[in-house]
C-alpha cells in the first residue's frame, strides 16, 4: 500500500474491505432467510460507528462548535485534530491516545496481529521500564515477561490497549519535550 499506516487509513481499509468482500458462504448457526445478506459484517460496521462516535464525542466535548462530522469515516481523525488544535495539552493528549488506541483496534479487527505485536515490542513496560512486553492476541493485552514485574497478587503485569496507547503517547511527548530543551 502506498499510504501511511494511520488510524484513518486502517478505518478506511476496514470499511472498504468489508463492503467489497461480503460474507457469502455458510456461516455457523446460519439460518436460511429470504432477504439478502448485509453488504458488510455488521460487527465491523458497529466498530466503525463506535470509533467515529468516540472521536466525535471527544471533539465536541473539547469544542462544542466543531460543526458536522465529515462524510467519510476516515476523515474523522483530521476533523478531530482540526477542531482540537487550540485545546489544552491534556485534551490534545487524550485525542492522540484515542487515535492510537483505535489504530491498534483497527489492526486487530483486520486480523493484523503482527503489526500490533511489533508496536508492543517497541514499548518498554511502564511498571519496570524493561523492554519485555509481548502481545498476547488471545487476551488482547500486552504482558510483561520480566519475572520481577508482577502485580500485588503475583501475576505478570498486563496492559490493555488503552494503557498501551496512553504509555505510547506519553512517551512520545516526553521525547519531544526532551529534544526541545
Buried (B, 14 or more C-beta within 10 A) or exposed (E): EEEEEBBBBBBBBBBEBBEEEEBEEEEEEEEEEEEEEEEBBEEBBEBBEEBBEBBBEBBBEBBEEBEEBBEEBBBBBEBBBBBBEEBEEEBBBBBBBBBBBBBBBBBBBBEBBEBBBEBBEEBBBBBBEEEBBEBBEEEBBBBBEBEEBBEEEEEBBBBEBBBBBBBBBBBEBEEEEEEEE
